[in-house]
Amino acid sequence: MFKVYNNFAIPKNLKKSILLIGNFDGLHLGHQKIFNLAKKYKKKYRLNIGVLTFDPLPAMFFNKRIKNYRLTSNIQKFKLLKNIGVDFVINKKFNLKFSKITAEKFIKNIIVKKINPKFIFVSNNFRYGNKRKGDIKELIKQGKKYDFNIVKPEPLKVKKKIISSTLIRNLLKKGKIEIVNKLLSRNWVIKGTVQRGKQLGTKLGFPTCNVDINNYLSAKNGIYSVKVSISDSKQFLKGIAYLGYRPTFGGKKLLLEVNLFSFNGNLYKKSLNIYFFGYIRKDKKFKNKTSLINQMKKDLVMAKINLKKKINL
């Protein structure tokens, strides 16, 4: 049975498992290739598959200015890991004390003594320990010493570029949502709670849900076609989303606003899953409300055309 642990106190039956170490943010096609290989090992050697991952992501821990960075929340990541065939996850809190553990002690005191895996799956550029001094060569050496095996799957490439979370973040910042969805093998989704806004959308004739995006990546500002499910429902509502700072109204805060085409209820404090389909246009400042409303009408037409595509979840 799938389980998430917040420390290294895993039961004895989960030791001598297959262990994959990494952030696995987004669980994209590159990650999926590694997990599919791990499942072959699971079948061949009759072992469990475990994941060691970190919260917050190390990049966010070391740079406090990084806020909107994540492709998936922890809840989404755990669900994806469960669906892909992982048996257990160790979600380790990444803090100053943990970051100062030397590479040697990380292997000896944590990997070997606490988890004791049979196989460790890592990428060629895997680094570990204080100041990232541990590398793949050192890991292989430690594997021979402590009797675990290293598996280094070849990275998955598209047009000679390695599929990575960094690549996907860069594509999202360019508004390349269709390419991102292909690399994820599903639609990119933000899950957030509806908050009370200033009702500007309603005043303009386009009522919107204001959604808190927490630490999700800030994709390219502008207008997107979306489909939305309410509280994990399997029913999807078509809509249009705005991500930006409302330059026409002198906004300072990053907002995600969603207008649903065929919904008239109150969604305040409800949880929404917002699936991104297509990027319609970049954000811009309009000279007046009339110009903005005229553009919004055009955006709606484009969104409805875009949403005729089949949803890919």
Backbone bond lengths (Angstrom), bond angles and torsions (degrees), N, CA, C in turn:
res aa  C-N    CA-C-N  psi(-1)  N-CA   C-N-CA  omega(-1)  CA-C   N-CA-C  phi
1 M - - - 1.460 - - 1.536 109.57 -
2 F 1.323 116.80 132.33 1.466 122.32 -178.06 1.523 110.67 -62.96
3 K 1.346 115.65 135.50 1.461 119.88 178.89 1.517 110.54 -147.90
4 V 1.344 115.33 145.89 1.465 121.84 176.94 1.524 108.41 -108.14
5 Y 1.334 115.90 129.34 1.465 122.43 177.38 1.526 108.89 -110.94
6 N 1.326 116.44 140.66 1.463 120.74 178.11 1.526 112.35 -99.90
7 N 1.324 115.74 8.77 1.463 121.45 175.35 1.529 108.22 -149.26
8 F 1.327 115.97 -174.58 1.468 120.44 -175.93 1.515 113.39 -92.94
9 A 1.327 117.45 9.14 1.468 121.57 -178.05 1.527 110.88 -82.53
10 I 1.319 115.30 66.92 1.463 119.75 179.32 1.529 109.63 -88.69
11 P 1.328 118.66 151.54 1.472 121.05 -179.71 1.525 111.91 -67.49
12 K 1.298 115.43 160.45 1.465 122.87 -175.27 1.526 112.20 -58.74
13 N 1.336 116.27 -35.43 1.468 119.38 -176.45 1.531 113.31 -69.39
14 L 1.352 117.45 -13.22 1.457 120.36 178.27 1.528 112.44 -96.00
15 K 1.312 116.10 -2.64 1.460 119.01 175.21 1.531 109.22 -80.93
16 K 1.318 116.49 165.87 1.470 122.15 -172.92 1.526 110.35 59.74
17 S 1.333 115.91 37.74 1.464 121.72 -179.49 1.517 111.11 -100.61
18 I 1.311 115.74 -177.49 1.465 123.55 169.49 1.521 106.31 -90.77
19 L 1.332 117.61 124.74 1.465 121.09 -176.57 1.523 110.43 -117.74
20 L 1.322 115.98 128.08 1.458 121.87 174.30 1.519 107.83 -111.54
21 I 1.328 116.63 128.48 1.459 121.33 -176.84 1.526 109.85 -112.55
22 G 1.322 116.75 129.20 1.465 119.67 177.20 1.508 111.68 163.46
23 N 1.334 115.68 175.15 1.467 121.05 177.85 1.522 111.75 -77.27
24 F 1.331 116.48 -37.44 1.468 123.30 -178.95 1.524 111.75 50.90
25 D 1.329 116.11 40.31 1.462 121.05 179.16 1.523 109.09 -74.59
26 G 1.325 116.32 118.30 1.453 120.88 -178.98 1.511 113.77 98.25
27 L 1.323 116.95 -28.02 1.472 122.41 -176.82 1.531 110.90 43.80
28 H 1.314 115.07 58.48 1.468 123.50 -176.67 1.538 111.87 -78.62
29 L 1.316 116.53 -176.01 1.466 121.35 -177.39 1.522 112.92 -58.99
30 G 1.338 116.52 -34.36 1.462 119.61 177.38 1.512 111.14 -63.48
31 H 1.339 116.71 -44.74 1.460 120.85 175.42 1.523 110.69 -63.27
32 Q 1.319 116.20 -42.89 1.462 120.78 -176.64 1.527 111.29 -61.32
33 K 1.326 117.11 -34.84 1.461 120.89 177.10 1.526 110.35 -61.57
34 I 1.337 116.24 -43.30 1.465 120.83 -179.92 1.527 110.64 -64.45
35 F 1.318 116.79 -43.69 1.465 119.99 -178.79 1.530 111.54 -68.27
36 N 1.312 117.19 -34.19 1.463 119.71 177.16 1.527 110.92 -65.37
37 L 1.332 116.53 -36.87 1.461 120.33 175.44 1.534 109.85 -67.55
38 A 1.335 116.03 -41.63 1.466 120.02 178.69 1.527 110.77 -60.21
39 K 1.317 117.45 -36.19 1.467 120.43 179.64 1.521 111.72 -67.12
40 K 1.334 116.45 -30.53 1.472 119.69 175.00 1.526 110.11 -66.94
41 Y 1.337 116.69 -39.78 1.460 121.02 176.25 1.531 110.11 -65.34
42 K 1.329 115.76 -38.99 1.461 120.40 179.14 1.524 110.99 -59.35
43 K 1.309 115.26 -44.31 1.468 120.20 -179.12 1.523 111.22 -69.16
44 K 1.325 116.30 -41.57 1.471 120.84 -177.26 1.523 111.94 -68.68
45 Y 1.357 116.58 -43.90 1.463 120.22 -174.16 1.525 113.46 -103.51
46 R 1.340 116.72 -1.90 1.459 122.56 178.86 1.533 111.17 56.62
47 L 1.315 114.74 55.44 1.454 122.06 -178.40 1.525 110.74 -121.05
48 N 1.329 116.14 159.17 1.464 121.50 173.13 1.527 109.86 -80.24
49 I 1.326 115.69 156.36 1.462 121.80 174.61 1.524 108.61 -109.08
50 G 1.339 115.61 124.45 1.452 121.24 177.72 1.514 111.36 -121.45
51 V 1.315 115.74 156.44 1.466 121.97 179.11 1.520 108.77 -127.05
52 L 1.327 115.91 132.79 1.463 121.73 170.73 1.519 107.26 -107.36
53 T 1.326 115.52 115.70 1.453 120.53 -178.44 1.528 109.17 -133.74
54 F 1.329 117.00 174.23 1.461 119.96 -167.90 1.533 112.35 -132.32
55 D 1.330 114.82 147.75 1.465 121.71 178.40 1.530 109.20 -144.12
56 P 1.338 118.50 122.30 1.466 126.38 -1.78 1.528 111.89 -69.28
57 L 1.333 116.04 169.42 1.453 119.16 174.00 1.525 107.82 -59.78
58 P 1.332 118.06 137.30 1.474 120.44 -178.26 1.525 114.24 -49.78
59 A 1.333 117.53 -38.96 1.469 120.25 -179.97 1.525 110.95 -60.90
60 M 1.335 117.22 -36.42 1.464 121.51 179.66 1.529 110.89 -75.78
61 F 1.333 116.28 -31.24 1.460 119.80 178.74 1.529 110.78 -68.52
62 F 1.326 116.96 -45.27 1.456 120.69 -175.50 1.530 112.97 -77.54
63 N 1.326 117.17 -20.65 1.463 120.91 178.40 1.530 108.71 -127.02
64 K 1.315 116.27 94.53 1.464 121.56 -175.30 1.527 112.84 -65.01
65 R 1.326 116.86 -15.58 1.468 119.91 179.04 1.518 112.05 -75.43
66 I 1.329 116.22 -18.10 1.463 119.86 178.62 1.526 108.94 -76.65
67 K 1.307 117.06 116.45 1.461 121.68 -179.35 1.530 110.77 -115.41
68 N 1.320 116.15 -65.64 1.469 120.19 -176.69 1.528 109.20 -89.08
69 Y 1.347 114.84 93.04 1.472 120.80 -168.50 1.531 114.18 -135.10
70 R 1.324 116.84 -31.95 1.460 120.22 -169.97 1.524 113.08 -78.35
71 L 1.343 114.70 144.43 1.460 121.56 174.88 1.522 110.69 -87.43
72 T 1.320 116.67 -31.09 1.460 121.68 178.90 1.534 109.22 -138.15
73 S 1.314 115.65 149.83 1.461 120.13 172.78 1.525 108.38 -79.34
74 N 1.322 117.33 168.96 1.467 120.15 177.02 1.525 111.39 -59.25
75 I 1.316 116.54 -44.04 1.466 120.46 -178.63 1.526 110.43 -59.99
76 Q 1.326 116.49 -44.19 1.467 119.90 178.54 1.522 110.93 -64.67
77 K 1.333 116.09 -43.31 1.469 119.87 -178.77 1.526 111.13 -61.49
78 F 1.333 116.69 -44.58 1.462 119.72 -179.58 1.533 110.81 -63.35
79 K 1.322 116.28 -39.49 1.467 119.90 179.13 1.529 110.77 -64.27
80 L 1.331 116.28 -42.48 1.463 120.58 178.79 1.527 110.77 -65.02
81 L 1.329 116.81 -41.00 1.464 120.70 179.27 1.531 110.99 -64.04
82 K 1.317 115.96 -40.81 1.467 120.00 177.14 1.519 110.78 -62.17
83 N 1.337 115.83 -44.91 1.471 120.12 -178.01 1.521 112.88 -66.36
84 I 1.334 116.38 -27.35 1.464 119.25 -177.50 1.526 112.26 -85.10
85 G 1.342 117.11 -8.07 1.461 120.08 174.40 1.513 116.22 112.92
86 V 1.342 117.46 12.57 1.469 120.95 177.68 1.526 109.39 -76.01
87 D 1.336 116.26 142.61 1.463 121.32 -178.50 1.527 112.79 -93.20
88 F 1.338 116.88 -35.12 1.460 118.82 179.38 1.528 110.19 -153.07
89 V 1.341 114.60 154.98 1.457 122.06 179.16 1.517 108.68 -128.82
90 I 1.338 116.23 134.55 1.460 121.32 168.86 1.526 106.14 -105.11
91 N 1.326 116.04 108.99 1.464 121.44 -178.14 1.526 108.11 -99.55
92 K 1.332 115.96 90.00 1.473 121.30 -172.24 1.513 111.47 -82.60
93 K 1.333 115.14 130.88 1.463 119.93 174.85 1.516 108.47 -66.94
94 F 1.340 116.91 123.48 1.462 121.63 -179.43 1.526 107.50 -94.26
95 N 1.342 115.43 109.68 1.454 120.41 -179.66 1.523 110.09 -131.81
96 L 1.310 116.82 -176.87 1.467 121.16 -175.79 1.523 111.54 -61.99
97 K 1.322 116.71 -42.65 1.463 120.75 -179.91 1.524 111.26 -60.94
98 F 1.326 115.96 -45.84 1.464 119.90 -179.31 1.528 111.07 -66.21
99 S 1.339 117.15 -37.19 1.466 120.81 -177.70 1.526 112.39 -67.14
100 K 1.343 116.99 -19.01 1.458 120.48 -177.30 1.533 113.50 -93.78
101 I 1.327 117.09 -0.14 1.464 119.98 177.08 1.524 109.42 -67.53
102 T 1.317 117.37 129.72 1.461 120.74 -179.30 1.522 110.08 -67.83
103 A 1.328 115.55 158.77 1.468 121.09 179.84 1.526 110.81 -57.59
104 E 1.330 116.24 -42.36 1.468 120.64 -178.55 1.524 111.65 -64.45
105 K 1.348 117.37 -43.84 1.462 121.26 -179.35 1.530 111.59 -71.71
106 F 1.326 116.50 -30.83 1.465 119.84 176.86 1.524 109.90 -60.04
107 I 1.314 116.41 -44.04 1.466 120.39 179.88 1.529 110.74 -72.00
108 K 1.326 116.97 -51.24 1.464 121.22 -174.03 1.525 112.72 -67.92
109 N 1.337 116.70 -50.38 1.466 120.50 -171.42 1.521 114.99 -87.64
110 I 1.339 116.39 -22.57 1.464 118.84 -178.36 1.522 111.94 -109.93
111 I 1.332 115.65 -61.10 1.461 118.67 -176.37 1.527 111.68 -61.81
112 V 1.328 117.07 -49.87 1.468 120.49 -175.36 1.528 112.02 -78.14
113 K 1.340 117.35 -53.44 1.460 120.06 -174.57 1.526 113.37 -72.28
114 K 1.317 117.24 -36.77 1.464 120.16 -174.89 1.531 114.04 -91.35
115 I 1.354 116.24 -39.55 1.465 119.76 -173.68 1.520 112.06 -109.67
116 N 1.314 116.52 -40.44 1.471 123.33 177.07 1.534 112.92 50.42
117 P 1.342 117.33 59.02 1.474 120.02 -177.70 1.528 112.81 -75.02
118 K 1.311 115.29 158.56 1.469 121.50 174.07 1.518 110.26 -87.40
119 F 1.343 115.53 -39.44 1.469 122.08 177.96 1.529 109.10 -129.35
120 I 1.327 116.33 143.10 1.462 121.52 172.27 1.529 108.31 -122.93
121 F 1.329 116.40 122.84 1.463 122.64 177.60 1.528 108.49 -98.91
122 V 1.330 116.22 122.41 1.463 120.96 177.72 1.517 109.99 -142.80
123 S 1.334 116.25 162.80 1.458 121.25 175.93 1.521 110.00 -83.62
124 N 1.327 116.73 164.72 1.464 121.63 -178.78 1.522 112.73 -63.29
125 N 1.334 117.37 -27.05 1.469 120.36 -178.22 1.530 112.02 -98.39
126 F 1.325 117.51 18.69 1.456 122.17 -179.04 1.530 110.44 -63.68
127 R 1.343 115.94 130.48 1.465 122.62 176.17 1.520 108.73 -129.65
128 Y 1.309 116.69 149.65 1.462 119.67 -177.21 1.521 110.39 -152.56
129 G 1.341 115.28 163.79 1.448 121.14 178.60 1.521 113.41 83.54
130 N 1.321 115.49 171.08 1.458 122.30 -179.05 1.530 111.09 -53.43
131 K 1.324 114.97 130.31 1.467 123.48 -178.98 1.531 112.49 58.30
132 R 1.339 115.50 22.65 1.482 122.35 176.09 1.529 111.39 54.92
133 K 1.316 116.20 39.18 1.462 119.90 -176.33 1.532 112.76 -77.17
134 G 1.334 116.86 -24.42 1.458 119.47 177.89 1.518 111.48 -79.23
135 D 1.329 117.39 133.63 1.464 121.43 178.27 1.524 110.09 -127.44
136 I 1.309 116.24 -175.76 1.463 120.84 -174.59 1.530 112.00 -64.87
137 K 1.333 117.31 -36.10 1.471 120.19 178.82 1.517 110.75 -63.70
138 E 1.323 116.00 -43.22 1.463 120.28 178.72 1.523 110.88 -66.87
139 L 1.334 116.81 -36.27 1.460 121.02 179.43 1.524 110.98 -64.55
140 I 1.309 116.48 -41.38 1.466 120.88 177.86 1.531 110.47 -63.00
141 K 1.323 115.84 -41.27 1.467 121.04 178.04 1.536 110.49 -62.00
142 Q 1.343 115.65 -43.29 1.464 119.92 179.15 1.530 111.50 -67.65
143 G 1.340 115.96 -31.91 1.458 120.20 177.65 1.515 111.86 -62.94
144 K 1.307 116.70 -41.07 1.465 120.94 177.43 1.524 111.05 -65.77
145 K 1.327 116.09 -35.67 1.470 121.29 -179.02 1.523 111.67 -71.26
146 Y 1.344 116.33 -40.87 1.462 120.08 -173.19 1.536 113.48 -107.87
147 D 1.292 117.32 7.91 1.473 122.34 174.18 1.533 114.00 66.44
148 F 1.330 116.37 51.65 1.459 120.15 165.83 1.531 108.13 -131.44
149 N 1.301 116.25 154.83 1.459 122.66 -174.33 1.521 111.12 -105.79
150 I 1.330 116.72 140.37 1.460 121.97 179.64 1.525 110.06 -101.77
151 V 1.322 115.09 131.31 1.467 120.82 175.90 1.526 107.64 -117.82
152 K 1.326 116.25 125.62 1.477 121.74 -178.51 1.531 109.43 -119.31
153 P 1.300 118.06 86.44 1.472 119.67 178.90 1.524 111.21 -62.87
154 E 1.318 116.34 143.81 1.462 120.33 175.69 1.523 109.56 -66.89
155 P 1.325 118.45 137.20 1.474 120.30 -178.87 1.526 111.32 -66.24
156 L 1.316 115.60 148.15 1.459 121.06 177.29 1.519 109.03 -83.93
157 K 1.330 116.46 132.95 1.457 120.65 -177.47 1.519 111.36 -120.62
158 V 1.326 115.53 150.18 1.449 122.08 171.44 1.532 106.84 -131.97
159 K 1.315 115.65 122.32 1.464 121.61 -175.99 1.531 111.19 51.43
160 K 1.340 114.61 45.45 1.470 124.18 176.36 1.523 114.12 69.60
161 K 1.332 117.44 6.42 1.459 121.06 176.74 1.522 109.78 -105.55
162 I 1.328 115.94 133.79 1.456 120.29 178.24 1.528 109.21 -70.96
163 I 1.335 115.96 129.47 1.460 120.26 177.19 1.527 107.95 -73.55
164 S 1.309 116.16 118.96 1.462 121.75 -177.47 1.523 109.51 -144.37
165 S 1.316 115.95 166.21 1.464 120.38 176.28 1.522 110.50 -63.46
166 T 1.334 116.47 -35.25 1.470 120.62 178.01 1.519 110.96 -63.91
167 L 1.334 116.88 -43.45 1.465 120.63 177.78 1.526 110.42 -59.71
168 I 1.321 116.66 -43.95 1.461 120.45 -178.22 1.526 110.99 -67.12
169 R 1.321 117.48 -39.00 1.474 119.45 175.96 1.524 110.63 -60.69
170 N 1.313 116.40 -43.27 1.470 120.30 179.90 1.527 111.58 -64.29
171 L 1.324 116.70 -38.00 1.464 120.48 178.41 1.527 110.93 -66.98
172 L 1.326 116.79 -39.93 1.459 120.22 178.03 1.523 111.35 -64.53
173 K 1.317 116.68 -36.89 1.463 120.43 179.18 1.528 111.74 -69.40
174 K 1.344 116.17 -16.14 1.463 121.29 176.20 1.525 111.81 -99.13
175 G 1.343 116.37 0.50 1.463 120.05 179.67 1.519 114.27 78.73
176 K 1.317 118.07 17.59 1.472 122.43 -176.86 1.530 110.11 -86.98
177 I 1.313 116.84 58.17 1.455 121.33 -172.17 1.530 112.37 -66.25
178 E 1.332 118.14 -34.52 1.459 119.88 -179.96 1.523 111.41 -64.23
179 I 1.342 116.75 -40.06 1.466 120.97 178.04 1.524 109.80 -67.80
180 V 1.321 116.15 -42.25 1.470 121.31 178.05 1.519 110.70 -56.99
181 N 1.323 117.07 -45.35 1.460 120.71 -178.87 1.523 111.72 -61.94
182 K 1.320 116.82 -34.99 1.468 120.16 177.27 1.525 110.80 -69.10
183 L 1.335 116.37 -39.29 1.469 120.03 -178.70 1.524 111.95 -73.78
184 L 1.329 116.86 -23.39 1.463 121.02 175.65 1.528 111.13 -87.24
185 S 1.312 116.52 -19.82 1.478 125.02 -172.29 1.530 111.07 64.75
186 R 1.316 115.72 25.04 1.466 122.61 176.63 1.531 106.96 -168.31
187 N 1.311 117.17 168.63 1.461 119.39 177.78 1.522 111.29 -75.88
188 W 1.338 115.84 135.93 1.465 119.54 174.54 1.515 108.56 -63.84
189 V 1.330 116.43 137.34 1.457 120.08 -174.14 1.521 110.73 -134.73
190 I 1.309 115.63 140.02 1.457 123.02 170.39 1.517 107.74 -111.07
191 K 1.328 115.77 128.62 1.458 120.67 176.63 1.518 108.01 -108.36
192 G 1.330 116.62 123.88 1.452 119.46 -178.01 1.520 112.19 -153.49
193 T 1.315 114.90 169.13 1.460 121.80 -178.05 1.529 110.32 -100.21
194 V 1.310 116.33 137.95 1.468 121.54 179.42 1.522 109.85 -72.30
195 Q 1.319 115.54 128.10 1.455 121.61 179.56 1.531 110.31 -113.19
196 R 1.308 115.02 162.33 1.460 119.21 178.40 1.525 109.33 -76.56
197 G 1.328 116.93 127.40 1.451 121.34 -179.35 1.516 112.26 -108.32
198 K 1.329 114.66 -162.09 1.471 120.02 -177.88 1.535 112.34 -93.29
199 Q 1.346 116.04 5.98 1.468 121.91 177.38 1.530 112.97 62.20
200 L 1.336 117.04 23.93 1.470 119.43 179.60 1.517 111.38 -65.70
201 G 1.362 116.49 -38.55 1.460 119.66 179.16 1.514 111.99 -60.89
202 T 1.326 116.03 -42.57 1.466 121.04 179.56 1.525 110.49 -62.29
203 K 1.327 116.55 -42.24 1.465 121.23 -179.97 1.526 111.68 -64.65
204 L 1.341 115.74 -27.06 1.471 119.86 179.51 1.523 111.99 -89.26
205 G 1.330 116.32 -4.25 1.463 120.03 -179.62 1.509 113.52 93.18
206 F 1.330 117.45 9.96 1.458 122.41 -179.86 1.541 108.35 -133.10
207 P 1.333 118.19 79.34 1.469 120.50 -178.02 1.526 111.53 -60.13
208 T 1.329 115.63 136.66 1.467 119.93 -176.13 1.518 111.41 -129.31
209 C 1.355 113.70 157.39 1.457 121.97 169.82 1.524 107.06 -96.10
210 N 1.313 117.15 127.72 1.453 121.84 177.30 1.528 108.63 -93.35
211 V 1.319 116.69 116.75 1.464 121.75 -171.95 1.523 111.05 -111.93
212 D 1.322 116.25 131.97 1.460 122.20 176.61 1.532 108.29 -77.21
213 I 1.338 118.06 119.87 1.468 120.27 -176.65 1.536 112.23 -92.16
214 N 1.330 117.73 0.39 1.467 121.26 177.18 1.525 110.84 49.45
215 N 1.347 117.18 -124.92 1.464 121.02 -177.91 1.527 113.61 -100.04
216 Y 1.326 117.43 13.60 1.460 118.95 176.18 1.525 110.34 -60.44
217 L 1.312 114.66 151.46 1.455 120.55 179.67 1.530 111.01 -56.52
218 S 1.307 115.70 139.50 1.460 120.44 172.39 1.526 107.51 -85.18
219 A 1.323 115.89 98.13 1.462 121.05 178.87 1.530 109.36 -71.37
220 K 1.312 117.29 -178.75 1.462 120.40 -179.86 1.519 110.12 -59.74
221 N 1.304 116.56 129.08 1.459 120.64 179.99 1.527 110.37 -64.01
222 G 1.316 114.44 142.39 1.458 118.72 178.79 1.512 112.48 148.73
223 I 1.334 115.45 -156.20 1.461 122.81 -174.62 1.526 110.14 -108.34
224 Y 1.333 115.68 134.82 1.465 122.60 -179.50 1.530 110.44 -127.66
225 S 1.315 116.11 148.95 1.461 120.44 167.54 1.527 106.56 -87.60
226 V 1.343 116.41 137.76 1.461 120.43 -174.98 1.522 111.00 -140.53
227 K 1.327 115.15 163.02 1.457 122.27 164.49 1.512 106.71 -125.21
228 V 1.320 115.63 144.30 1.464 120.75 -170.91 1.520 110.48 -129.31
229 S 1.342 115.19 135.78 1.461 120.47 169.86 1.523 107.92 -113.92
230 I 1.310 116.15 145.28 1.461 122.21 -177.84 1.523 109.25 -101.36
231 S 1.332 116.14 122.90 1.471 121.96 177.25 1.533 112.38 50.90
232 D 1.330 116.57 48.04 1.477 123.17 176.37 1.533 113.85 64.49
233 S 1.319 116.82 20.53 1.460 120.03 174.87 1.527 109.74 -65.68
234 K 1.327 116.41 153.45 1.461 120.70 177.98 1.530 111.92 -87.79
235 Q 1.325 116.49 1.63 1.456 121.28 176.42 1.521 109.28 -94.05
236 F 1.336 115.84 136.62 1.456 120.27 -175.53 1.520 111.16 -116.89
237 L 1.331 113.90 133.94 1.454 121.35 177.37 1.524 108.87 -105.22
238 K 1.313 116.62 135.88 1.458 120.46 179.29 1.527 109.85 -80.85
239 G 1.324 114.78 148.23 1.451 117.76 -179.90 1.514 113.39 -167.19
240 I 1.308 114.51 -172.48 1.458 122.62 -179.88 1.531 107.21 -133.92
241 A 1.326 116.96 140.63 1.463 120.33 -176.13 1.524 110.61 -124.11
242 Y 1.316 113.97 146.90 1.463 121.75 174.59 1.520 108.81 -117.52
243 L 1.330 116.29 127.18 1.459 121.88 175.16 1.520 107.67 -119.79
244 G 1.331 116.71 117.54 1.457 118.34 -178.23 1.513 112.61 168.72
245 Y 1.339 114.69 -162.34 1.465 121.16 -173.18 1.535 113.36 -115.16
246 R 1.337 117.65 10.86 1.473 121.73 -177.64 1.528 111.50 53.27
247 P 1.327 118.27 61.74 1.472 120.06 -177.87 1.524 113.66 -61.09
248 T 1.329 117.51 -27.86 1.467 120.62 179.09 1.527 110.82 -63.53
249 F 1.350 115.77 -28.92 1.464 120.24 -177.04 1.535 111.83 -110.42
250 G 1.328 116.78 14.82 1.461 120.58 176.45 1.512 113.74 67.71
251 G 1.345 117.32 34.41 1.459 121.42 -177.71 1.519 113.33 -68.99
252 K 1.346 116.12 152.16 1.460 122.53 -179.61 1.533 112.24 -118.50
253 K 1.327 117.25 -18.49 1.454 121.83 -173.89 1.531 110.77 -106.93
254 L 1.337 116.17 138.11 1.457 120.79 177.23 1.525 109.49 -67.74
255 L 1.335 116.67 127.45 1.457 122.04 -176.43 1.522 111.42 -125.48
256 L 1.329 114.97 147.34 1.459 121.67 168.16 1.514 106.38 -119.64
257 E 1.341 115.95 114.33 1.458 121.86 -178.76 1.523 108.97 -118.49
258 V 1.326 115.53 134.81 1.464 120.35 -176.82 1.521 110.37 -124.11
259 N 1.320 115.65 128.16 1.467 121.97 174.29 1.523 107.86 -107.61
260 L 1.343 116.62 121.13 1.462 121.98 179.71 1.524 109.57 -95.25
261 F 1.336 116.01 135.57 1.462 120.13 -172.45 1.528 113.55 -71.78
262 S 1.320 118.18 -32.60 1.473 119.31 -173.22 1.525 110.76 -136.38
263 F 1.330 115.34 55.87 1.459 119.96 178.70 1.518 109.18 -145.25
264 N 1.334 115.86 132.12 1.462 119.48 -176.71 1.532 113.16 -122.75
265 G 1.342 117.66 5.55 1.458 120.28 -177.05 1.518 113.47 -82.03
266 N 1.325 115.48 179.29 1.459 122.64 177.95 1.524 109.13 -97.59
267 L 1.336 116.93 119.03 1.460 120.99 -178.05 1.529 112.92 -107.07
268 Y 1.309 117.87 12.78 1.465 121.90 -178.56 1.525 110.52 -56.36
269 K 1.324 115.98 127.99 1.473 125.92 -179.02 1.522 113.33 72.97
270 K 1.330 118.57 3.32 1.460 121.42 176.24 1.526 109.75 -79.59
271 S 1.326 115.43 152.82 1.460 121.23 176.74 1.526 109.25 -92.33
272 L 1.340 116.65 128.47 1.466 121.73 -179.65 1.523 110.91 -117.68
273 N 1.327 115.42 141.30 1.460 121.87 168.73 1.520 106.71 -104.64
274 I 1.329 116.46 116.29 1.465 121.05 -175.20 1.527 108.81 -108.17
275 Y 1.326 116.24 109.59 1.462 122.80 -177.07 1.527 108.97 -95.25
276 F 1.316 115.90 122.27 1.459 121.39 -175.85 1.527 110.71 -88.82
277 F 1.345 115.52 130.66 1.460 121.53 -177.63 1.521 113.23 -108.42
278 G 1.324 116.35 -52.32 1.463 119.19 -175.11 1.512 111.80 -148.99
279 Y 1.330 115.16 151.51 1.459 121.19 177.47 1.523 107.31 -95.66
280 I 1.324 116.74 123.29 1.459 120.99 -173.85 1.527 112.17 -94.40
281 R 1.304 117.34 -50.29 1.469 119.99 178.63 1.521 110.34 -161.38
282 K 1.333 115.87 161.93 1.456 120.45 178.49 1.527 110.47 -78.98
283 D 1.322 114.49 162.45 1.460 121.13 178.53 1.528 109.60 -71.52
284 K 1.314 116.79 149.40 1.463 120.56 177.50 1.527 110.09 -155.71
285 K 1.308 115.52 161.25 1.456 121.69 177.48 1.524 108.77 -96.30
286 F 1.332 116.10 127.26 1.464 121.32 -179.86 1.531 109.69 -98.33
287 K 1.313 115.45 150.72 1.470 119.70 -176.53 1.518 112.99 -72.00
288 N 1.355 116.36 -24.07 1.471 119.30 177.69 1.537 109.76 -160.02
289 K 1.342 116.09 173.19 1.457 121.66 -177.61 1.526 112.31 -64.57
290 T 1.332 116.43 -35.44 1.465 120.25 -179.07 1.520 110.96 -62.12
291 S 1.313 116.20 -45.05 1.467 120.66 178.23 1.525 111.10 -61.54
292 L 1.339 115.71 -40.86 1.459 120.85 178.72 1.524 111.10 -63.71
293 I 1.326 117.44 -46.25 1.468 121.56 -179.35 1.527 110.98 -62.12
294 N 1.334 117.26 -42.33 1.471 120.74 178.75 1.528 111.01 -61.25
295 Q 1.337 116.68 -40.26 1.458 120.54 178.74 1.531 111.33 -68.68
296 M 1.324 116.02 -38.04 1.468 120.45 179.72 1.525 111.26 -63.21
297 K 1.296 116.96 -35.48 1.474 120.69 177.27 1.529 110.31 -64.45
298 K 1.327 116.24 -40.31 1.472 120.68 177.24 1.531 110.48 -66.46
299 D 1.336 115.66 -39.11 1.467 120.35 179.39 1.527 111.11 -61.29
300 L 1.332 116.04 -40.11 1.460 120.63 179.65 1.517 111.62 -60.79
301 V 1.319 116.38 -42.18 1.465 121.16 178.62 1.522 110.33 -61.14
302 M 1.332 116.36 -46.22 1.463 121.12 -179.69 1.532 111.18 -64.38
303 A 1.331 116.68 -39.38 1.463 120.43 -179.63 1.525 111.29 -63.94
304 K 1.327 116.29 -41.91 1.465 120.18 -178.69 1.527 111.21 -66.47
305 I 1.312 117.20 -34.75 1.464 121.06 175.62 1.527 109.64 -66.01
306 N 1.328 115.67 -45.58 1.460 121.20 -178.16 1.530 112.03 -63.81
307 L 1.326 116.73 -34.90 1.460 121.14 -174.81 1.522 114.21 -80.23
308 K 1.309 117.11 3.21 1.466 120.05 174.08 1.526 110.83 -73.53
309 K 1.337 115.46 -13.13 1.458 119.82 177.53 1.525 109.45 -69.69
310 K 1.319 116.30 151.29 1.470 121.75 179.85 1.520 110.07 -71.39
311 I 1.337 116.18 136.98 1.462 119.96 179.01 1.519 109.81 -70.15
312 N 1.311 116.60 141.73 1.463 122.36 -175.45 1.536 108.73 -123.36
313 L 1.329 115.93 89.84 1.474 119.53 -175.41 1.513 110.99 -104.62
